[in-house]
């Protein structure tokens, strides 16, 4: 029986021991296939993940050799059915049931969330603790890739950790929860649900002053870093702590309904999804071609991000250019700038139009974790936590309804701190001469 692990360093093992996967390329290729287990991963996506900036001229050959090595390795280990298969235009890895730690984590997380929804706090605490115990470190930590799949998986891990803390609080384990949340907030300081759970845990430990200090620390961080105030539910929780609200210690009476602060503590009903479900990445540069740099355009976009964040005004940016002018490269450059300079002050989500697949709008909504919401509602909820840069690539072929929805945001939600960055062929603005008129709009033309 083969076992694959991605919740930490990437590993493959049988009853006879761990397999020697080799260097970064075969290890990273296996990691990406495992994150999309059972699904075809296009060759271009594999190349973009392995060489995000400047692939060598031999990139495709190196990838083919890595796949051949993996197939031989798994065949020699007695698991030929687990090797990567060629499926044009990419590869697919079929994982036997129960053989991937990620799937076990998702199954346990889903079961624990269902127990939590039924009010079985002790059962949920036990199940979710088992789920979190499968992690051996950051996901895919030894492949060194700045991949959206890994970021989404870490976000899912944080969600499940919060579910666990909610269950443990319900089971009366507030002392344990307080210690764990204080440590977790050091790495995820802007998660308001986590702040609220910590406040409640501290209050139940008899530490009212510390609970209020946790709120003030979070409020100052938001105000100084983003110019924002905590969500209404967290403000209501602070008032409840100040007033020694009895509901902080006991559930509300059946007919009274939940208190105003309860919403900030609960993750609400949701589905534990595969983190790779809505991931797109820029197409890598053709082998042998130099990168197209857009320094001035990046500076313009960085300035618009700062204005959107500081003035809390929605803005639409349209980047148009013929094929080969570097639209995807510009997207990669601005994402890199946001990642290294904003330090989490904005949330960047990406969607790309693909014929026959999820639309760019649908992918952005999924990336925001708001699949049950519409486009505008998803942006509103996401921006309530922190400003959003939503990148929608190749929208010139998107439906009229999606284009209308994108262009309407600066008009219908003018005070939303959202920057919409769309890329398209020049035909978009020639076909839609009214595109962006009457709203906050910037047009950048690449040549």
Residue pairs with C-beta under 8 A, 6 or more apart in sequence:
1 14
1 15
1 96
1 99
2 12
2 13
2 14
2 74
2 77
2 79
2 82
2 96
2 99
3 11
3 12
3 13
3 14
3 99
3 100
3 101
4 11
4 12
4 30
4 34
4 82
4 95
4 99
4 100
4 101
5 11
5 12
5 13
5 100
5 101
5 136
6 31
6 34
6 35
6 100
6 101
6 102
6 139
6 140
6 153
7 101
7 102
7 105
7 134
7 135
7 136
7 137
7 139
7 153
8 135
8 136
8 137
8 138
8 139
8 141
9 136
9 137
9 140
9 141
9 142
10 21
10 27
10 28
10 30
10 31
10 34
10 140
10 142
10 143
11 18
11 19
11 21
12 18
12 19
12 21
12 30
12 73
12 74
12 77
13 19
14 77
14 78
14 79
16 77
19 73
19 74
19 77
20 73
21 27
21 30
21 70
21 73
22 66
22 69
24 142
24 143
24 144
25 50
25 62
25 63
25 66
26 66
26 67
26 69
26 70
27 142
27 143
28 49
28 50
28 140
28 143
28 144
28 145
29 46
29 50
29 63
29 66
29 67
29 70
29 84
30 70
30 84
30 93
31 140
31 143
31 145
32 41
32 45
32 46
32 49
32 145
32 147
32 149
33 41
33 84
33 91
33 92
33 93
34 93
34 95
34 100
34 102
35 102
35 140
35 147
35 149
35 150
35 153
35 275
35 276
36 93
36 149
36 276
37 93
37 94
37 95
37 100
37 102
37 103
38 92
38 93
38 94
38 95
39 92
39 276
40 87
40 90
40 91
40 92
41 90
41 91
41 92
42 89
42 90
43 60
43 63
43 89
43 90
43 91
44 89
44 90
44 283
44 284
45 90
45 281
46 63
46 90
46 91
47 55
47 59
47 60
47 63
47 284
48 281
48 282
48 283
48 284
49 145
49 147
49 281
50 59
50 63
50 145
51 59
51 284
52 145
52 146
52 281
52 282
52 284
52 332
53 291
53 332
54 285
54 291
55 284
55 285
55 287
56 62
56 287
57 287
57 288
58 287
59 284
59 287
60 287
67 84
67 86
67 91
70 83
70 84
71 80
71 83
71 84
74 80
74 82
74 83
75 83
81 94
81 96
82 93
82 94
82 95
82 96
82 99
83 93
84 91
84 92
84 93
85 91
85 92
85 93
85 94
95 103
97 103
98 104
101 134
102 153
102 274
104 131
104 134
105 131
105 134
105 135
105 160
106 272
106 274
108 127
108 128
108 130
108 131
108 134
109 128
109 131
109 156
109 160
109 163
109 272
110 271
110 272
111 127
112 123
112 124
112 127
112 128
112 131
112 160
112 163
112 164
112 167
113 124
113 128
113 163
113 267
113 270
113 272
115 123
115 124
115 127
115 167
116 124
116 128
116 163
116 166
116 167
116 170
117 269
119 170
121 167
121 168
121 169
121 170
121 171
122 167
122 171
124 163
124 164
124 167
124 170
125 164
125 167
125 168
125 170
125 171
125 173
128 160
128 163
128 164
128 167
129 164
131 160
131 164
132 157
132 160
132 161
132 164
135 157
138 150
138 154
139 150
139 153
139 154
139 157
140 147
140 150
140 153
146 339
147 279
147 281
148 279
148 280
148 281
148 350
148 367
149 275
149 276
149 279
152 275
152 276
152 279
152 367
153 275
155 275
155 369
156 272
156 273
156 275
158 184
158 188
158 191
158 194
159 267
160 272
161 184
161 194
162 191
162 193
162 194
162 197
162 267
163 267
165 177
165 180
165 181
165 194
165 197
165 201
166 197
166 265
166 266
166 267
168 174
168 176
168 177
169 177
169 197
169 200
169 201
169 204
174 200
174 201
174 204
174 205
175 201
175 205
177 197
177 198
177 201
178 198
178 201
178 202
178 205
178 207
181 194
181 197
181 198
181 201
182 198
184 194
185 191
185 194
185 195
185 198
188 194
189 218
189 221
190 221
190 222
190 344
190 385
190 386
192 218
192 230
192 231
192 233
192 234
192 264
192 385
193 264
193 265
193 266
193 267
195 214
195 215
195 218
195 230
195 234
196 233
196 234
196 237
196 261
196 264
196 265
197 265
198 211
198 214
199 211
199 212
199 214
199 215
199 237
199 238
199 241
200 211
200 237
200 248
200 265
202 208
202 210
202 211
202 214
203 211
203 241
203 248
204 248
204 249
208 241
208 244
211 241
212 238
212 241
212 242
215 230
215 234
215 237
215 238
215 241
218 230
218 234
219 229
219 230
222 228
222 229
222 230
223 229
225 345
226 309
226 345
226 386
226 387
227 309
227 310
227 312
228 386
229 235
230 238
231 264
231 384
231 385
232 260
233 260
233 261
233 262
233 263
233 264
233 265
234 261
234 264
236 259
236 260
236 261
236 264
237 261
237 264
237 265
239 245
239 261
240 247
240 248
240 259
240 261
241 248
245 259
247 259
252 258
252 259
252 262
270 369
270 372
271 371
273 366
273 371
277 366
278 351
278 358
278 362
278 363
278 366
278 367
280 350
280 351
280 352
280 354
280 363
280 393
281 350
282 328
282 329
282 331
282 332
282 393
283 328
285 291
285 329
291 326
291 329
292 324
292 325
292 326
292 329
292 330
293 326
293 329
293 333
294 326
294 329
294 330
294 333
294 446
297 319
297 330
297 444
297 446
298 330
298 333
298 334
298 337
300 442
300 444
301 317
301 330
301 334
301 337
301 421
301 444
302 334
302 337
302 338
302 341
304 315
304 317
304 419
304 442
305 338
305 342
305 346
305 387
305 389
305 419
307 313
307 315
308 314
308 315
308 387
308 389
308 417
308 418
308 419
309 345
309 346
309 387
309 417
312 387
312 415
312 416
312 417
313 410
313 414
313 415
313 417
313 440
314 409
314 410
314 413
314 414
314 415
314 416
314 417
314 418
314 419
314 420
314 439
314 440
315 410
315 418
315 419
315 420
315 440
315 441
315 442
316 406
316 407
316 409
316 410
316 420
316 422
316 436
316 439
316 440
316 441
316 442
317 419
317 420
317 421
317 422
317 441
317 442
317 443
317 444
318 422
318 423
318 424
318 428
318 429
318 435
318 436
318 441
318 442
318 443
318 444
319 327
319 330
319 421
319 422
319 423
319 424
319 444
319 445
319 446
320 423
320 424
320 425
320 426
320 428
320 429
320 443
320 444
320 445
320 446
321 327
321 423
321 425
321 426
321 445
321 446
321 447
322 425
322 426
322 447
323 425
325 446
325 447
326 446
327 393
327 423
327 446
328 393
328 423
330 423
330 446
331 350
331 391
331 393
331 421
331 423
334 389
334 391
334 421
335 348
335 350
335 391
338 346
338 348
338 389
339 348
344 386
345 386
345 387
346 386
346 387
346 388
346 389
347 368
347 382
347 385
347 386
347 387
347 388
347 389
348 388
348 389
348 391
349 364
349 367
349 368
349 382
349 388
349 389
349 390
349 391
350 363
350 364
350 367
350 390
350 391
350 392
350 393
351 358
351 359
351 360
351 361
351 362
351 363
351 364
351 367
351 390
351 391
351 392
351 393
352 360
352 363
352 392
352 393
352 394
353 359
353 360
353 392
353 393
353 394
353 395
353 397
353 398
354 394
355 397
358 366
359 398
359 399
359 402
360 392
360 393
360 394
360 395
360 398
360 402
361 375
361 392
361 398
361 402
361 405
361 406
364 375
364 378
364 390
364 392
365 371
365 373
365 374
365 375
365 378
368 378
368 379
368 381
368 382
368 388
369 382
370 377
370 378
370 381
370 382
373 381
375 405
376 405
376 408
376 409
376 412
376 413
379 388
379 390
379 409
379 413
379 416
379 418
380 413
380 416
382 388
383 416
383 417
383 418
386 417
387 417
387 418
387 419
388 417
388 418
388 419
389 418
389 419
389 421
390 418
390 419
390 420
390 421
391 421
391 422
391 423
392 398
392 406
392 420
392 421
392 422
392 423
393 422
393 423
394 423
394 424
395 402
395 403
395 406
395 422
395 423
395 424
395 428
396 424
396 425
396 427
396 428
396 431
398 406
403 432
403 435
406 420
406 422
407 435
407 436
407 439
409 416
409 418
409 420
410 420
410 439
410 440
410 441
411 438
411 439
414 440
426 445
428 435
429 435
429 443
435 441
436 443
